[in-house]
Amino acid sequence: MTVLRPIVNSWDVFDTLLTRFLPDPMGVFRIIEQRHAGFFKARLGAQAALDKVGKPYVLHDIYEHMAENGVGRAAARVLLGVELATERQMMFPIRATVDCVAASDLIISDMYLSGEQIASLIADICRLDARYPIIRSNWGKHSGTIWPVILRHYVLRAHYGDNPNADEAVPQKFGIRTVLLRDTELTAWEKSLVELGLTQLAYIQRETRLRSLSGAPDAFLEAACGPYLSLLLACAHQLRERYGEDRVFGFLSRDCDDLARVFRALYPAARALNVDLSRRLARDAAYDEVFGETLPEGCLLVDVVSTGRSVAGFLERVGRRGMMFTCVLWLDHLLAPGAQAGFEYVHRASAFEGTHTRLELLLQSPYPPVTALSYDAASGGLVRGFGQGELLAGEHRRIAMKSEMVSGFLRAIATRGLAPLTAGQSTELMRRGLEVILDADFAGVEFPSFFARELQAPF
């Protein structure tokens, strides 16, 4: 009786479904070497020796060889646990591929970890729990010996992987369609961070990108997970360097929500408020009393993109009370230049080639505009009234994904660690970030609600 073979896709594991924080495959071994001198040479030597034998082996066999050749059994057992723990700490999922894996698809690896260990990593890291057992070999994909065996039991639509030989050239010899995945390589922006001496930041942004993006990104999402995150980091650093941590920072909602989150994460001891001083509410004297109650004296009002007109009118009405206003990008081409007391900016929009609209699109928040405020002085409670939700599904999806990237970025910084930027690094990072964003090609990325509001209801 003929048995029908299931039609499935097959997937490589490392740098396809999951990857390490350090792109260098030897990175984990170098980390362990820092704490256990001599490990690097002994570990690689043992694996090379087993490769020469040419028989299948797993990680425990490598450590058995180390134990028998000078490391000692007790020390080898400790080092085995250290390697597995370090590997786990370094690994994270690649969302774009994990989201495409069906429960019945094949997962194939030539890794020295055992099939059970790899399955545990896939379940733990990728959350691929309800799935079939994996296929694991030492050199099966690379040499091609595994493919005829697989094809006896399955019909493959396509094989997905990152290795040009093992995941592309070799399976193609057996008539298998292949898809070569290179998402784990550094992007042009991430490479520019390495050139600036910010390698750790480049790896953090790489992790954020791979964890966050589902499918091929459009220009908006490429900017969001690249120069935009770097710009937020640089802006937060500049604010702290210019004004210290004793100042009360009032970040204007909604366009400053992302910057406020990054600033609070980096400098938790600083007092940072979200201020609903939109153009509409700033021009409505009916809310001056609420802002008078909620904004401390000497508060530094912060915006990313601004002409300063709305805030200037507000400060004149409330008498300033020692308050200042600062913004990253001053729209000097929309307002006649002229210094105003208490107003500062970092860059003029006219110093850049592109349009500030692209940055404003990135600054959007997923919730609708605040149209009313009420303050309960007895409890200090501020109640916001919101306008009608205005975003189309596609707009909301992009903005929500961008907000998710900010969350992932801050989690990665907390997990991986990031040294403070120098003054020169933050200045250059801000300049480059603005330059790339303002010159980005957002053609085909539609935000009709944003443009309708700007043109027809600017307040």
GUVEX-87403 format. One record per atom (N, C-alpha, C): z, y, x. Coordinates in pm, whole numbers, plus 32768, in hexadecimal, padded with zeros to 4 digits. Example, Ala and Ser with C-alpha at 12.3 -4.5 7.8 and 13.67 -1.06 7.14 Angstrom:
2
830C7DC78527830C7E3E84CE830C7EB6852882C47F1F850582CA7F96855783138003850A
This chain:
459
80007F8980558000800080008000807D80597FA780DA80397F9F81568086800E81B5805C805581E780BE80C1824880A2808B82D480BF8096832B805D806883B4807080C383FD80D18085843F813180D3848C819280F28517815B816E85468168818F85CD813A814186378187811986A1814380D487118183813E877D81A08151879E821F81BD87F88247818E885582B681DE88B982D381D28908834D823688D483B3821E88F08432828088CD849982A3894A84E9831F894E851A835689C5855C839B89A085DE837E89EC864583CD89E786C084578A2386A284B58A1686FD853D8A4986E585588AC9873585628ABC87B9858F8B2D880B851F8B93881E85408C10880384E48C82880284808C79878F849D8C22872E844C8C1A86B484A58C2A8639850A8BD7862C856A8BE385BE85E98C2D85E8860D8C1D866586808C64869C86638C88872C86B08CE58760869B8D1087EB87208D3C8825871E8D5988A687978D8688EB87938E1E88FC880A8E5A890488138EEA891A87D18F11899E87E88EC28A0687A78EDA8A8787228E918A8886B18ED78A9086308E938A8C86198E318AFF86578E488B7286478DF08BE586878D688BC6863C8CF98BCA86748C758BAD86E88C4F8C0986EB8C898C8087568C6C8CDE87D08CC68CC987C88D208C6888338D818C5488B98D418C3788BA8CD88BE489378C938BC489748C568C4189228C198C9689548BDA8D10898E8C438D6F89508CB78D7589828D228DCD8A078D598D9B8A188D608D1A8A988D8D8CE18B078D2B8D098AEC8CA98CFD8B518C458D208B6D8C478DB68B078C5E8E068B188C658E988B7B8CD28EBF8B808D3F8E748BDD8DAC8E928C6E8D808E8A8C888D1E8E348D128CEC8E238D2A8C688E6B8CBE8C218E8A8CCA8B9C8EC88C668B958F3B8C908BBF8FAE8C388BC490248C008B3890428B808B33905F8B3E8AB6907F8AFF8A7190078B1D8AA18F8F8AE98A608F168A518A648F118A188AD88F2C89888AED8F1989388A848F6789578A748FE4890C8A17903889228986900C899F89648FED89BE88DA8FC5897C88B78F40897F89158EE2894788FB8E5C88AF88EA8E61886A89438EA587D989398EAD87AE88C28F0287FC88A68F6A87DC88328FBE87E687B08F72884B87A38F1D885B87288ECF87E987168E6D87C087818E2B875187768DCB86CE87558E1386B787938E86863E87778ED2863A86E58EFF86AE86B08F2586B386248F51868E85C58EE086BE85E18E65869E858C8DF3860B859A8DCB85D486128DDC854586248DC084F085CD8E1C851A85C18E9A84CF856F8EFA84D284DB8ED5854384AF8E9B854D84238E7184E684048E0484D384688DAA846C84598D448496840F8CC8851683F08CB9854883AF8C3F858984198BE5858484058B6185C384658B05865884758B22868A84F08B138717850C8B298743857E8ACE87C8858E8AC1880285FC8A74886986438ACB88A686AA8A93890186FF8AE1897486AE8B1E89AB86508AD48A1986008B0A89EE85B18B86897085878B8B893F85408C018939859E8C7A8916861C8C628914867D8CD0899F868B8D0C8A0386968CB68A8C86A88CE98AC486278D248A9585B68CF48ABC85378D328A8785328DC28A0C85628DD589D385678E5C8A2285C88EB28A4A863A8E7C8A9B86998EC88B21865D8EEF8B5E86148E908BE085D68EAD8BD685718F1D8B67852A8F228B5584C28F888B2984FA900E8B08857B90128AD185B4908E8B1F862E90BC8BA3862390B68BF7868590F78C4586E4909E8C1F86F490218C6787528FC98CEA87178F9A8CEC86988F828D6586588F4F8D62864D8EB88D9A85E18E828D8D85C78DF28DD9862D8D9F8E52864F8DC58EA186AF8D768E5F87398D778E3187648DEB8DF087E88DF58D6D87E88DA68D2387798DAC8CA487728D638CBC877D8CCC8D26873E8C9D8D4587448C0E8D6587D48BE48DAF881B8C388DCE88A78C1B8D5088FC8C198CFB88E98C7E8C8189398C888C20891C8C158C1D88A08BE68BCA887F8B738BF488D08AF98C7788D78AE28CA989268A738C8B89BA8A838C9589EC8AFF8C798A798B1A8BE68A988B008B8D8A3E8B2A8AFE8A568B138ADE8A5B8A7E8B1289FB8A338AF689F989A38B2E8A75895D8BA68A9F89848BE28B1589468B958B94896A8B6A8B9D89E88B1F8C138A138A978C1989CF8A548BA789C689D58BA1897E89E68BD388EE8A4C8BA288AC8A628BC888208A798C5E88128AC68C98886E8AE28D2788688A638D7A887C8A058D4788C8898B8D9088E789218D85887A89298D21882388BB8D0387C788C48D508744884F8D6D870C88488DA9868787C28D81864787B58D8B85C3873C8D5C857E86CC8DC2858386528D91857685DC8DE5856985B38DE184D585D38E4B848F85C98E4983FD853B8E2F83CC84D88E6A840B844E8E6083DA841F8DD083D284498D7B842F84208CEF842B847F8C9983DA85008CB283E685628C63839985458C6C8304851E8CE282D585028CF58247848C8CA28217843A8C71827283C08C28824C83D08B91825084418B5E827F84528ACF8293847B8A8C821084308A2681E8845389D6817384AE8963819E84FB8930813F855C88C7815E8519884A8196849E882D816A845A87B48196840487C8821283FA8845824583AD885F82BE83EA8819833783978800839A83C687C1841683F7882C84778466881284B68497886585248494880E85A1844A883D8607842E87EB867C8459883786F984A387F2875084D2883387CA84C787D5884184A6881088B584A887C78935852687E78985858C881B89438604884C8984865B87DA89B986AC87F78A21870887948A578783878189FF879C87DC89A1880787C4894187E1874F88E98845870788B788288695886087F586C687D987B4866D879087858691870B87F486BE86B08867867E86BD88D986A38669890E872D868D8911874D870F893F87D2873988DF883E870A885D8824871487FB888686E688058898864F8815882A8606882288338575889B8886854E89088878859A898088C7857D8967895B8595891F897B860188FE8A07861C88A58A4185AF884589F4858287EA8A23851A88358A3B8497889289E3847888E089F683FD893F8A6C840A89818A77847D89E58ADF849189A78B6984A2893F8B7284F289058BF4851588998C1E84B188428BC1848E87D18BE2843687EF8BCA83A2885F8B8C838588878B6B82FB88218B0E82BA87DF8ABC830A87858A5782D587D489D582C6882489D0825C88838962824B884388EA820488068904819087D18897813F87448873816C873E882E81DB86BA880E820F86BA87838251864187528271863386CE82AC865E86D2833F8683865D837786A486588407862D8682845D864D86B784D485E386EB852B85A8867C85828538869C85C284FA864486268515868086AE8552863387058577866787898546860A87F6850A8643886084DD85F688D484F2864B895084D6861389C484DF86608A40845E86A88A6283F086608A648370869D8A8B8304867C8A26832B865289AD82CA8620894D82618685892482898700890B8227876788E681D3878F895E821687A189CF81D287D08A478169876A8A77818F86EB8A79813386838AA980D286578A3D80F8866989C080A38641895080C185B88918812185708954813B84E78926817784E2889A81BA854D886F81FF854987EE81A0855E8779812E85A3878F80D885C9871F8098855386D7806084F0871F8028847C86D6809184338683810C842D86B4817783EA86698196843785EA819C84BC85F681B78510858081488501851980CB85008549805A84FB84EC804D847584A48091841084D280958393848680E183A28403814083FF84048199840C83918183848C833F813E84EE837A81318570833780A385A88345807E85FB82E68008864F82F1803B86DD830C800D8717837A803F879C83A17FDD880983768010886883297FC088DF830B7FB0893383888022894983CC8022899C844580A489848491809C89998514811389988567812D8A25859A81AA8A52859381D28AD985BA822E8AD18635820F8B20869B82658B218711823E8B91876F828A8B9F87DC82788C10883882378BEB88BC822E8B6A88DC81FC8B43895F81648B2D895B81178B7689AE80858B6C89A980518ADF89C6809D8A918A1280708A0A8A3180A789A589CB812C899989C6816A893189738156894988DE814E89C888B3814689E7882580BB8A1387F8805D8A1D88577FD68A4888317F6C89EC886A7F5A89EF88EE7EEB89A6892B7EF4890F89137F6A88D589277F788843891C7F668814888B7FAE884A88287F978818879F7F08882F876D7EC58895879F7E3A88AD87757DDF883A87A07E0387F5880B7DB4878388387DB5871187D27E198712877B7E2686AA87157DF886DD868C7DAD874C868C7D78878186107DDC87CB85BB7E4B87F485F67EB4883885AB7E9F88CF85B57E9F891185447E9889A385437F1E89DA85777F178A4185CC7F918A7886077F9A8B0E85EE80158B3F85EC80318BCF85E180908BF2865380608C4186B280B18C67872581058CE2870181878CD8871281E48D4386EE821B8D85876C820E8E098774823C8E5287EB82A08EBF87C782E18EB28754833B8F1C872583B28F33878283D98ECD87CF844F8EDD882384358F33889E83B68F4D88BC83988FA5892D83C19034890C83E390818972840B910D895D8396915E892883B191B688C9834C921188968335928288FB82D192D388DF82B593458938832E93A2893E837293B888CC83E8941088CE845993D1891D84709350890B84DB930C895384C0930C89E9844292FF8A10842093078A9E843B93948AD4842493FA8A83843F94838AB084D594998AC6852894548A7785B8945D8A8C85E0941E8B1285A193AE8B3385BC936F8BB5859593CE8C25852594138C1684F894738C7C855B94E68C8C85A295088C20860795728C27868B95418C62869294C28C84870F94898CB6876C945D8C488737944D8BCE878894288B5A8765939A8B2D876F933B8B89874892B28B6D87A092748AFF8822928C8B04887A92548A9D8855928A8A138836930A8A0A880B9344898B87879304895E872C92EC89BA86AC92AC899786C59223895A872191D58994873F9150895F8786915988D887DC91BD88C7881F91D0884687BA91F287D9875A924887FA86F4926A8797869791F4877C867C91A587E1862D912B87CD867590CE876D86F790BA87808744906587268741909C86978755911F86898753915E860586CC914785C28661915A860C85DA914885D685C390B985A785E5905885FC85C98FCD85DB86238F9B856A869B8FCC856286F58FA584F586CB8FE48470868C90588473867890A883FB85EF909883BB85879090840B84FF909583D584D69010839784A39017831E846D8FA282DB83D98FB882C583878F75831082F78F8B830982CC8FF8836A824A9010836D8214907583C8823D9100839B8275915383F482A391D783CC8231923A83BF823E9299836381E09308835F8211937483C081CA93E383C781EA944B842882759486840F829D948F8392832194C5836F838F946C83A9838593E9839483ED938E83C383E99380845B837393898497836B9388852983B693FE856483A49474852783EC94EA8556848294DD853B84A494A184C88531949684A2858094408504854593CF8530858F9375858A857A9397861C852B93FF86378513942986C0854A94B286DE84F6951986E38525959E870B858C95DA86AD858C95B4862E85ED95EF85D0867C95C785F586949547860F871B951C86348747955E86B686EC95678716870D95A98794872D963C877E86E2967C872786F9970A87098782971F86CC87AA96C9866F882E96D58632889C96C9869C888B966986F788EE9656876188F696D187BA8882970787E1887F977D883888B997F787F2889A9808877188D0987A872589689873871C899C97FC87008A2D97EC86F78A6F980F877C8A3397E187E98A699800886E8A659896888889F898D8886589EC9968887B8A5599B5882C8A6E998E87B18AD299D2875F8B5C99C8879F8B7D995187CD8C00993C880B8C0C998B888D8BA0998E88DE8BA499D5895C8BAB9A6D89488B649A9E88E38B619B2F88CD8BE09B65888D8C1A9B1588328C869B4C87E08D0B9B0287ED8D0F9A9488378D8B9A4B88498DB199FB87CE8E2399B987D48E4F996587648EBC99A687118EE99A2087368F4F9A6386E78F139AB186728E939AC986778E4E9B11860B8E429AB685908E439AF285188E249AA8849E8D8D9AB184888D4C9A3E84808CBC9A39846F8C9B9A1F83DC8C489A7483A28C1D9A6483188B889A4483138B6699C483038ADA999983038AA099AA82778A3399F3826E89F79A0F81EC89B5999081B389DF996B813A89A198FB80F5891D992C80B988BD98DE80A688AB985280C48864983E8149882598A9817A87D2989C81F28822987E827088A49893826D88F6987982E4894C97FC82D6893597AD826F89899737825A898296D782D0890A96BD830388FC965E8373893E969583F189299715840C89669752848289FE975084778A31976C84018AC2976B83ED8AFC96E084078AB5967783DB8AE695EF83F28AEA95CE84868A8195F484CE8A7C95D8855E8AEA962785A58AFC96A585828B6196F885C18BED96BE85AB8C0B969785308C90966085138CA895DD855C8C3E958A85698C4E950B85AF8C69952086448C279582867F8C38959B870E8CB995E6872C8CE1964086D28D55969686EA8DB4969086718DF5961E865E8E46960B85E68EBE966985DD8EE996A2864C8F5D96FC86488F37978786178EB797A9861B8E8C982D85EB8E8C982F85538EA898A5851A8EA698B284888E1998D9845D8DDA988284128D4F989683E98D42988383538D1698EC830E8D0898EA827E8C7598E382578C5B98AA81E28BD798B681A48BDF9925813C8B8B998A814B8B929A0180F78B179A08809E8B2B9A10801B8ABC9A117FBB8A829A9D7FAB8A649ADB801C8A329B64801B89999B60801A89619B2D7FAC88D09B297F9E889D9BB67F85881A9BC57F8D87E29C4A7F7388079C7A7EE788059C207E8688279C457DFC88B79C757DF189149C267E2689A19C487E1789CA9CBC7E72898B9CC87EE789AB9D377F4289889DBE7F0389249DC07EAE88F89E3E7E71893B9E5A7DEB898E9DFE7DBF89D29E0F7D3E8A639E387D568A819EB77D3A8B089EEC7D538B729EA47D028B4B9E5C7C988BAC9E167C458BF89DAB7C938BBE9D807D038C009D167D518C489D4B7DCC8C4B9DCE7DDE8C8E9E077E538D219DE17E578D609DDD7DE38DF09DBC7DDF8E079D2B7E0D8DAF9CD17DE28DBD9C457E0B8DAF9C397EA28D489C7A7ED88D359C747F698DA79CBB7FB38DDB9D267F778E4D9D6B7FB38EC79D117FBE8ED79CB87F5C8F489C5B7F5C8F339BE67FBD8EB59BBD7FCD8E9B9B4180178E6F9B5580A78E419BCF80C88E159BE881528E849C2F81A08EB99BF082098F239C3082588EEE9CAB82A18F489D0682C18F219D7B83128EF09D4A839B8E8B9D9283CD8E549D6E84508DFB9CF584508DD69CC383D88D819C4D83CE8CF79C69840A8CC49C0B84578C3D9C15848D8BDF9BCB84308B879C1483EC8B269BD783928AAE9BA783E38A859B2A83CC8A1E9AEA841E89AA9ABE83C689319AE083EF88B79AAF83AF88599A7F841D87F79A2F83F987969A00845C871A9A59845C86E49A7483E6866F9ACA83D886919B3B8378867C9BB883A386A79C26834C86659CAA8373865C9D048311863D9D90832C86BD9DE1833287269DAC82F587A69DF282F387B59E548280874F9E67822D87559ECD81C687C09EAF815D87C09E36812B88209E1480C188AF9E1D80F488C79DE8816C894E9DEA81A489799E7981C3891B9ECC81F2893D9F578211896D9FA0819489279F8D812589529FCD80A989DA9F9D807B89F29F1C808A8A739EE380648AE49F1E80B98AD09F22813C8B399F5481948B569FE8817B8AF1A034815A8B08A0C1813B8B5FA0D080BE8B49A07C805A8B97A0857FDE8C28A05C7FF48C3E9FF080428CC79FBE80528D11A00080C58CCEA05C810B8D12A0A681758D23A05A81F68CD49FF282098CCF9FA382848D509F5782A38DC29F9A82A98E439F5982C88E399F0B834B8DF79F4783AC8DEC9F0984318D889E9984388D3D9E8283CE8CDD9E1383CC8C5F9E37841B8C219DD084558BA39DDF849E8B3D9D7E84648AC09D93848B8A559D39845E89FF9D1784D789DE9C9684E589869C6B855189229C06851B88AB9C04855488479BA1852D87FB9B7485A987BD9B00859E87729AC8860E86E99B09861886A59B1285A7861D9B4685A586189BBF854886079C35858186029CB1853485729CCD850D855B9CDC848B84D59CF4845984B39D88846584A19DB484E0848C9E4284FB84069E7484C683A79E1784AF83279E43847A832E9E5B83E2839F9E3883A583B19E518316840F9EC682FC844E9EF7836284AD9F648353849B9FC383C98494A04383AC8480A0A4841784EFA096847E84CAA08784FE8531A07785678592A0EB8567860EA0CB85828675A132858886FCA0EF85948748A11685F687CAA0D7860C882CA100859E8876A09E856D88DEA0B9850B8962A089854589C7A0D585328A4AA0B2856A8A77A02B85358AA29FD6858E8AD59F5485658A699EEC854E89EA9F0B8567897D9EAD855489499E8085DD893E9DFB85EF89099DC5866B88A49D58864D884A9D4086A887EA9CD3869987CD9C9A872387999C20872587799BDE87A386E69BEF87C5868F9BDC876385FF9BE6877A85BE9C3A870C85529C7D872E84FC9CBE86CC848D9C5E86A4846E9C59862384039C0185F6837E9C278636836A9CA8865082EA9CD5868782D49CA88717833C9C6F8755832D9C3E87DE82EB9BB587E282D59B79876B829B9AF3876482159AF9871B81C09A97873A813B9A968700813B9A69866E818D9A06864C818599C785C881CD9A15855B81D199D984E682109A188473829D99E2845D82F99A3A843283849A12841C839299B683A3832A99AD834E8333995B82D5835198CA82F68319989783638331980A838583C597F183A18407984F83E28496984083FA84E49848837784BD98A1831F850298AC829F84F4982D824C848097EB82558470976C820F84D49704824284E8970182C5854796A282FF85D896C282DA85F6974082C2867F976A82A786AD974B82188652972281C28675970E813586E096A48122873196B880B9879596558092876996108010879895977FF88768954B7F8487A295797EFF880A95CD7EFE884495F77E7E8809967E7E54880C969D7DD287CB97187DA1881897957DC887DD980C7DB3881F98897DD988A198A17D8D890098E17DD0897B990C7D8E895D998F7D46897399917CC389519A077C7289CB9A527C3F8A429A177C4D8ABB9A5A7C1C8B349A257C698B999A7A7C768C159A557CBB8C8D9A827C698CF39A2D7C658D749A537C298DE29A267C878E469A7B7C978EB19A607CF88F379A5C7CB18F8399F17CCB900A99E47C94906C9A0C7D01909C9A8A7CFA90F49AC07D6291759A727D6D91A69A397CFE922699F07D00921F99737D5691AA99337D5A919F98B47DA5914298BE7E1C90F7992B7E24909499377E8F901698E87E74900298BF7DF68F8E986D7DD38F1398C27DB38EA2989E7DEE8E2498E37DD68DC998867D878D9D98B47D128D4698657CBC8CBB98A17CBF8C58984F7CDD8BCE987D7CE68B7F98527C6B8B2C98AC7C3B8ACC988A7BD38A43987D7C1289FC98147BED897B97F97C2C890898117BCB8898983B7C03881F98497BB587E297C27B9A877297C37B56872C97487B3586F497077BB486FA96817BBA86BD963A7C2A8629965A7C3085F9967E7CA5857396B57CAD851396627D02854595FC7D4484F195B27DA384A8953E7D5F842A952D7D8383E194B67D5A8415943E7DA983F393C77D7A8428934D7DB9840493457E4C838893677E6F835E93617EFB83A693C67F5183BC943E7F1C840694A57F64849694787F7B84D494467F118560941B7F1C856E93A77F7F850D934B7F7F851592D97FDA85149308806B84B99365808C84B193978115853193DF813D8562943580E585D9948481078653942A8113865E93C780B986CE936A80C086C893188141865092EF816A864292A481E6866692FB825E863E93798258866293D682C386FA93E582CB873C93F0825987CF93FA8258880F937B828E87D3930A826F8804928A82A487F79285833C878C92C18370877B92C6840187E993178444881193868405887E93D6843D88FD938284438919933683D7898F92DF83D689869277844589109237845288FF91D284BB890B920D854688D99285855788E192CB85D7897392E185FF89C4930E85A28A51932885C08A9E92A685D88A7B923D858D8ABC91BB85A78A99918886328A1A9197865A89F1916886DE8A3891B6874D8A479239873B8A8F9289879F8B20925987AA8B5F923F87378BEA921187388BF6918887798B93913187648B9790A987998B7090A2882D8B0690E888518ACD90DB88D88B0A913E893A8B3B91B189078B6F921789608B01927289928B1F92F3899C8ABD935389CC8B0693C38A158AE493D78A938B2294428AE18AF794C98AA88B4F952E8AAF8B2995B48A7D8AAE95E98AC58A5C96318A7D89E896708ABA8A1496E18B1689C896FA8B7D89DE97738BCC899F97E88B8289C298628BAA898898D88B6A88F098D88B7988C098B48BEF883098B08C0687EA98478BB2882897D28BA487EC97678B5587E2978E8AC2884D97C68A8A884997EA89FC87E5985989E287DA98B88A3D877899248A2C86EA98EE8A2E86CC98998A8F864698618A99862898018A26868D97B589FD867C9757898F865E97A2890D86A3981088F8868B9860888085FD989B888385D698D088F48551990C88FF84E498A488E784F19830892A848B97C7891A84899791888C8500977F88528507974B87CA84C297A7876784DF9828876F849E988987178407988A872E83E0988687AA8351988C87CB83069818878B833C979F879982F99729876382FA972B86CA836B974D868E8374974E85FB831797B785BE831B983185F482CC989C85B98236988885CD82129832862B8184981786458159978F861181B3974985CB819396C2859A812896C7852D80DF965A85228076965084BD80AD9606844480D5965283DD810B9616836480A0960182FA8022960283227FB595EC82C27FC79565827E7FBB956581FB7FCB94EA81AF805B94CE818780BB951B81BC8147950C8194816295758128816F954880AD817495A4803D820395C28011822196438002829E96737FC8827D96DE7F5F823A96B67EF1820F971A7E8F828297677E5082F697287E418368976F7E04839797E07E5D839A97C87EE083C5982F7F3E836898A77F3782E8988F7F3C828998FE7F3E828599477EB9829598FE7E4B829A99417DC88313999E7DC08386996F7DF383FE99C37DEF83ED9A3E7E4683B69A2A7EBF83A59A9B7F1A83469B047EE382DE9AD67E9E827A9B367E6F829F9B767DEA82DD9B277D9182F19B577D0A83809B7B7CE883E09B3E7D2B846D9B5A7D0D84BD9B5D7D8F84A49BBE7DE384DD9BBE7E6B85759BCD7E7085B39BEA7E0086449BFA7E0386899B877DBB
